[in-house]
Amino acid sequence: MHNTLIKEQAHTLVEKMPDNSTWDDLMHEIYVRSVIEQGMQDSASGRTMDVQEVRAKYGLPK
């Protein structure tokens, strides 16, 4: 992602947060957004597994 776009998106994120937000709140929002974006990239690139495969791999019930 282009750095200018990231900067604009960061500004938008901060502006949408409540006035009483903390640094921890901001870090959480950035982390969540980053994880979601990475997951979407993984999905688009076919780097995902079916839920049933994951359950079988880790011995979880269906």
C-alpha positions in Angstrom: 0.0 0.0 0.0 1.3 3.4 -0.9 2.6 5.4 2.1 0.5 8.5 1.4 -2.6 6.4 1.4 -1.6 4.8 4.7 -1.1 8.2 6.2 -4.5 9.4 5.0 -6.1 6.3 6.4 -4.4 6.7 9.7 -5.7 10.3 9.9 -9.2 9.1 9.1 -8.9 6.3 11.8 -7.8 8.8 14.4 -10.6 11.3 13.5 -13.2 8.6 13.9 -12.1 7.6 17.4 -13.8 9.0 20.5 -12.2 12.0 22.1 -11.3 10.0 25.2 -9.4 7.3 23.3 -6.1 6.1 24.7 -2.9 5.1 23.0 -3.8 1.5 23.7 -7.1 2.1 21.9 -5.3 3.5 18.9 -2.8 0.6 18.9 -5.6 -1.9 19.1 -7.4 -0.3 16.1 -4.2 -0.3 14.0 -3.5 -4.0 15.0 -7.0 -5.1 14.1 -7.0 -3.3 10.8 -3.5 -4.8 9.9 -4.6 -8.3 10.8 -7.8 -8.0 8.7 -5.9 -6.6 5.7 -3.4 -9.4 5.9 -6.2 -12.0 6.1 -7.8 -10.5 3.1 -4.5 -10.6 1.1 -4.0 -14.2 2.2 -7.5 -15.1 1.0 -7.1 -13.4 -2.3 -3.8 -15.2 -2.8 -5.2 -18.6 -1.9 -3.2 -18.9 1.3 -6.1 -20.1 3.4 -7.4 -23.4 4.6 -10.9 -24.7 4.9 -12.3 -24.7 8.5 -12.7 -28.5 8.4 -9.0 -28.9 7.4 -8.0 -26.7 10.4 -10.2 -28.6 12.8 -8.8 -31.9 11.5 -5.2 -30.7 11.7 -5.6 -29.7 15.3 -7.9 -32.4 16.4 -10.9 -30.1 17.1 -14.5 -31.3 17.0 -16.5 -30.6 13.8 
